[in-house]
Amino acid sequence: MPEVNGRPQLIAHRGAASRFPENSLIGIEAALRAGARHVEIDIQLSSDGVPMVLHDEHLERITGLPGSVFDLSAQALRTLPSGEPERLGSAFPGARLVTLHELVALWLAWPSATLWVEVKEESIRRFGTAHVLRAVLNALLPIAGRFVLISYDHCILDFARERHDVPIGWVLHTYDEASRHMADRLRPNFMICNVTKITPEGLWPGPWLWALYEFTDLEAALFWHRRGARFIESMAVTELLRDPRWRMEDS
């Protein structure tokens, strides 16, 4: 793949998650205020089918409390803390789990920003492709044209593009021949992969743009940008943007 010219675009992985609770409104807004114009979040559904901005099926890592997102309604989940006590201690006592609808309300204030919405496989298995997709896309209606639907699950991406004509990004479990054949069939707008999985021959060419994660080192990020990664994803978004060598694109 030829080198990518111009500036890399930075995706804030779960917001400014190196310094703030992941997938929190405070962390997402911190990333936007720092200059990020792309933010990736995760979605799990509550017991009553409401999209929650949450990575894990289980609640303990984020809330410090036992249980599963599938056991509680959205109303109950919104009362739970989301300060990641094991990692961040008591630094963010006001952080709470939020719905995708609440995040979209915040997103309306950032008209030049793009939201990358990862639908988690656990919720797809629990509720089914059609149910999950309908709930997520309904919540995203106010920011139509300013989001990318992403997932490890290629079936929900196929469904989304065929039925709703939205941009899609496929997150790779493995970087191997089977995945390459699937990519050629799926032809997503974006291919997304952990950089540690990429083999020495480099990024597969295709009708997609590449987004690689997880970077904390600027030199490594710029190296992969030169090798074809249009997007660089990092939880350390505020740290990277403070580096004078980082030239952040405005859009």
C-alpha positions as CSV (number, residue, x, y, z in Angstrom):
1,M,0.0,0.0,0.0
2,P,1.4,3.5,-0.9
3,E,2.2,5.9,1.8
4,V,-0.6,8.2,3.0
5,N,0.1,11.8,2.4
6,G,-1.2,14.7,4.5
7,R,-2.1,14.6,8.2
8,P,-3.2,11.6,10.2
9,Q,-6.6,11.8,11.8
10,L,-6.8,10.9,15.5
11,I,-9.6,8.9,17.0
12,A,-10.1,9.2,20.7
13,H,-10.5,5.6,21.9
14,R,-13.4,5.6,24.4
15,G,-12.8,9.3,24.8
16,A,-9.7,10.6,26.6
17,A,-9.6,7.4,28.4
18,S,-6.0,7.5,29.7
19,R,-7.0,10.4,32.0
20,F,-10.8,10.1,32.4
21,P,-13.2,7.2,32.9
22,E,-13.7,5.5,29.5
23,N,-16.9,6.1,27.6
24,S,-17.8,8.9,30.0
25,L,-19.3,12.2,29.0
26,I,-16.5,14.0,30.8
27,G,-13.8,12.0,29.0
28,I,-15.5,12.4,25.6
29,E,-15.9,16.1,26.0
30,A,-12.3,16.4,27.2
31,A,-11.1,14.7,24.0
32,L,-13.2,17.0,21.8
33,R,-12.0,20.1,23.7
34,A,-8.4,18.9,23.2
35,G,-8.9,18.9,19.5
36,A,-10.0,15.4,18.5
37,R,-12.6,15.3,15.8
38,H,-13.2,11.6,15.9
39,V,-14.3,9.7,19.0
40,E,-14.9,6.0,19.4
41,I,-17.4,4.6,21.9
42,D,-18.9,1.2,22.8
43,I,-22.5,0.2,23.0
44,Q,-24.2,-2.5,25.1
45,L,-28.0,-2.7,25.6
46,S,-29.8,-2.6,28.9
47,S,-32.4,-5.2,29.9
48,D,-35.1,-3.0,28.3
49,G,-33.2,-2.6,25.1
50,V,-31.8,0.9,25.5
51,P,-28.3,1.5,24.1
52,M,-25.8,2.3,26.9
53,V,-22.3,3.8,26.3
54,L,-20.4,0.9,27.9
55,H,-17.7,-1.5,26.8
56,D,-18.2,-4.5,29.1
57,E,-21.2,-6.8,29.5
58,H,-20.2,-7.0,33.2
59,L,-20.4,-3.9,35.4
60,E,-17.6,-4.4,38.0
61,R,-14.6,-2.9,36.1
62,I,-16.4,0.4,35.4
63,T,-18.8,0.7,38.3
64,G,-17.1,-1.3,41.1
65,L,-20.4,-3.1,41.5
66,P,-21.3,-6.7,40.5
67,G,-23.9,-7.6,37.9
68,S,-24.5,-7.4,34.2
69,V,-25.8,-4.7,31.9
70,F,-28.4,-7.1,30.8
71,D,-29.9,-7.4,34.3
72,L,-30.8,-3.8,34.8
73,S,-33.0,-1.2,33.0
74,A,-31.6,1.9,31.5
75,Q,-33.1,3.9,34.3
76,A,-31.3,1.8,36.9
77,L,-28.0,1.8,35.0
78,R,-28.0,5.6,34.8
79,T,-27.8,5.8,38.6
80,L,-24.6,3.7,38.7
81,P,-21.2,5.3,39.0
82,S,-18.8,4.9,36.1
83,G,-15.5,6.2,37.6
84,E,-13.5,3.0,37.1
85,P,-12.5,2.8,40.8
86,E,-9.9,0.1,40.4
87,R,-7.9,2.2,37.9
88,L,-8.8,5.8,38.9
89,G,-9.8,5.5,42.5
90,S,-12.2,8.2,43.7
91,A,-11.1,10.9,41.2
92,F,-14.4,11.1,39.4
93,P,-17.2,10.6,41.9
94,G,-19.8,12.3,39.7
95,A,-19.3,10.1,36.7
96,R,-22.4,8.0,35.8
97,L,-23.3,5.5,33.1
98,V,-25.0,7.2,30.2
99,T,-27.3,6.3,27.4
100,L,-26.5,6.8,23.7
101,H,-29.3,9.3,23.6
102,E,-27.6,11.4,26.2
103,L,-24.3,11.3,24.3
104,V,-26.0,12.3,21.1
105,A,-27.4,15.4,22.9
106,L,-23.9,16.4,23.7
107,W,-22.7,15.6,20.2
108,L,-25.1,18.1,18.7
109,A,-22.8,20.9,20.1
110,W,-19.8,19.5,18.1
111,P,-21.0,19.7,14.5
112,S,-17.6,19.0,13.0
113,A,-17.0,15.8,15.0
114,T,-17.6,12.2,13.9
115,L,-18.7,9.5,16.3
116,W,-17.5,5.9,15.8
117,V,-20.1,3.7,17.4
118,E,-19.0,0.1,18.2
119,V,-21.8,-2.3,18.7
120,K,-20.6,-5.0,21.0
121,E,-21.0,-8.7,20.2
122,E,-22.5,-9.7,23.5
123,S,-25.5,-7.4,22.9
124,I,-26.0,-8.7,19.4
125,R,-26.0,-12.3,20.7
126,R,-28.4,-11.4,23.5
127,F,-31.0,-9.3,21.5
128,G,-30.4,-10.1,17.9
129,T,-29.1,-8.1,15.0
130,A,-32.3,-6.4,13.9
131,H,-33.3,-5.3,17.4
132,V,-29.9,-3.9,18.3
133,L,-29.4,-2.1,15.1
134,R,-32.9,-0.5,15.3
135,A,-32.2,0.7,18.8
136,V,-28.8,2.1,18.0
137,L,-29.8,3.8,14.7
138,N,-32.9,5.4,16.3
139,A,-30.7,7.0,18.9
140,L,-28.3,8.2,16.3
141,L,-30.9,9.9,14.1
142,P,-30.2,13.4,15.3
143,I,-26.6,13.1,14.1
144,A,-27.2,11.3,10.8
145,G,-24.2,11.7,8.5
146,R,-21.8,12.2,11.4
147,F,-21.3,8.7,12.7
148,V,-19.7,5.4,11.6
149,L,-21.2,2.1,12.7
150,I,-18.5,-0.3,13.6
151,S,-18.4,-3.8,15.0
152,Y,-16.4,-7.1,15.1
153,D,-19.7,-8.7,13.9
154,H,-19.7,-8.5,10.2
155,C,-23.4,-9.6,10.0
156,I,-24.7,-6.5,11.7
157,L,-22.5,-4.3,9.3
158,D,-23.9,-6.1,6.3
159,F,-27.5,-5.6,7.6
160,A,-26.8,-1.9,8.4
161,R,-25.5,-1.1,4.9
162,E,-28.1,-3.0,3.0
163,R,-31.1,-1.8,5.0
164,H,-30.0,1.7,6.1
165,D,-27.1,2.8,3.9
166,V,-24.8,3.9,6.7
167,P,-21.0,4.0,6.7
168,I,-19.5,0.9,8.3
169,G,-16.2,-0.2,9.9
170,W,-15.2,-3.7,10.5
171,V,-13.1,-4.4,13.6
172,L,-10.8,-7.4,13.1
173,H,-10.5,-10.3,15.6
174,T,-7.6,-11.7,13.5
175,Y,-5.4,-10.5,10.7
176,D,-5.3,-13.6,8.5
177,E,-6.4,-14.9,5.1
178,A,-9.9,-15.7,6.3
179,S,-10.4,-12.1,7.5
180,R,-8.9,-10.8,4.2
181,H,-11.4,-12.8,2.2
182,M,-14.3,-11.6,4.4
183,A,-13.0,-8.0,3.9
184,D,-13.1,-8.4,0.2
185,R,-16.7,-9.6,0.4
186,L,-17.9,-7.1,3.0
187,R,-16.0,-4.1,1.5
188,P,-16.5,-1.8,4.5
189,N,-15.7,1.9,4.4
190,F,-13.2,1.4,7.2
191,M,-11.0,-1.5,8.4
192,I,-10.1,-1.3,12.1
193,C,-7.4,-3.4,13.8
194,N,-5.1,-3.5,16.8
195,V,-1.7,-2.6,15.4
196,T,-0.1,-5.6,17.2
197,K,-2.0,-8.0,15.0
198,I,-0.7,-6.5,11.7
199,T,1.8,-8.8,9.9
200,P,5.1,-7.5,8.4
201,E,3.7,-7.3,4.8
202,G,1.6,-4.4,6.0
203,L,-2.0,-3.2,5.4
204,W,-4.2,-4.9,2.9
205,P,-5.2,-2.6,0.0
206,G,-8.8,-2.2,-0.8
207,P,-11.7,0.2,-1.1
208,W,-11.5,1.1,2.6
209,L,-9.5,3.4,4.8
210,W,-7.5,1.9,7.7
211,A,-7.8,2.8,11.4
212,L,-5.2,1.3,13.7
213,Y,-5.2,1.2,17.5
214,E,-3.9,1.4,20.3
215,F,-1.1,4.0,20.2
216,T,0.5,5.9,23.1
217,D,3.8,6.6,21.2
218,L,3.8,9.3,18.6
219,E,6.6,7.8,16.5
220,A,4.8,4.5,16.2
221,A,1.6,6.3,15.2
222,L,3.3,8.3,12.5
223,F,5.2,5.3,11.2
224,W,1.9,3.4,10.6
225,H,0.3,6.5,9.1
226,R,3.1,6.6,6.6
227,R,2.4,2.9,5.8
228,G,-1.2,3.6,5.0
229,A,-3.2,4.1,8.2
230,R,-5.4,7.1,7.6
231,F,-6.7,7.1,11.2
232,I,-4.7,6.6,14.4
233,E,-6.8,5.6,17.5
234,S,-5.6,6.2,21.0
235,M,-6.8,6.5,24.6
236,A,-4.0,9.0,25.1
237,V,-5.5,11.5,22.9
238,T,-4.8,14.6,25.1
239,E,-1.1,13.5,25.4
240,L,-0.7,13.0,21.7
241,L,-2.3,16.3,20.8
242,R,0.0,18.2,23.1
243,D,3.0,17.0,21.3
244,P,4.1,19.8,18.9
245,R,4.9,17.2,16.1
246,W,1.3,16.2,15.9
247,R,-0.6,18.0,13.2
248,M,-4.2,17.4,13.8
249,E,-6.6,17.8,10.9
250,D,-9.5,20.1,11.6
251,S,-12.2,17.9,10.2
